[in-house]
């Protein structure tokens, strides 16, 4: 039994019931015996020391390689037990604090997202099999935080509400040209083009997303007004009435924020507006989780608002609105995680057991970070002029009501067309 790990767990787990079966056959229990009841089994002694020294990286790696298992409970239940004992910020042993400082020190090198490196980083994640994403995303393949209007809202309804909420803030009209930076599989751009008759240009660095987005535009007869380019946003020189960017800013890298907002300022017409939707952290700046950086999103970074706002100010753009979405992404990830686990055998047929464990850790860890730690989503509205948007926020609700009516007429949206979802026990309205 690892004395170091035993000492850490004994200090960490005071509530709940964690039973640990060590590689040498010894079993220890931690907590006060109350639910939840979780059993963690170590198959290798080396995993005990590795996790004790560097849990942020090694817990995921050891789970991915099958060196640990959870015969009672599951990975998500274990993470919940840990975070409910430690709060938003887990107390760290001295050596863990040193590791965190070193990771932050090397952050600029890890986020040196040049044109070539940005393309490789995006392809690492988004050019996985499209069949994989079909296993857990909604039918429109929205791969960003949804907007849950009620606890009974399904994932598909929440993703439609997200698109509606963004469109309402942008006040899109038929004559508008619109740029979607990081367009994904085209769902948001097609919503703008189909429902609001905007002229849409989307850019992505993913070959898979580029092909699917254009195919969807062609199939829906929208190729004349919704085009998707395999291009870096930094290479664009056209100006647009509206700009959206959803779930892309996380890949920019803190050393490129000035470049991002200066380019947005050049691309946005003088009377235009932009909506930036991105993941942020609600506490001080830090470093990317090492497991996520190494295996899921190389080059990615989640900023504090304090790291973002100075670059906006220096670009000459005006912040006209900021909205914080808190548990919405936790609920989105919950829906993704449950769908992925229900289709785990299909994912294993596409890849292998190691991949499935990696993806389970990614989804479970991400949901935990939004539910119990310091992750949130921000929507920042930007413009060149003070009068680019109405004086009060009431226009957003009014526009959403108008868009709902348009959706009903044009898309024939009904409850039967939306996937059902078990009401959340975590959200309170």
Buried (B, 14 or more C-beta within 10 A) or exposed (E): BBEBBBEBBEEBBEBBBBBBBBBEEEEBEBBEEEEBBBBBBBBBBBBBBBBBBBBBBBBBBBBBBEBBBBEBBBBBBBBBBBBBBBEEEBEBBEEBEEBBEEBEEEBEEBBEBEEEBBBEBBBBBBBBEBEBBEBBBBEBBBBBBBBBBEBEBBBBBBBBBBBBBBBBBBBBEEEBBBBBBBBBBBBBBBBBBBBBBBBBBBBBBBBBBBBBBBBBBEEEEBBEBBBBBBBBBBEBEEBBBBBBBBBBBBBBBBBBBBBBBBBBBEBBBEEBBBBBBBBBBBEEBBBBBBBBBBBBBBBBBBBBBEBBBEBBEEBEBBBBBEBEBEBBBBBBBBBBBBBBBEBBEBBBEBBEEEBBBBBBBBBBBBBBBBBBBBBBBBBBBBBBEEEBBEEEEEBBEEBBEEBBEBBEEEEEBEEEEBEEBEEBEEBEE
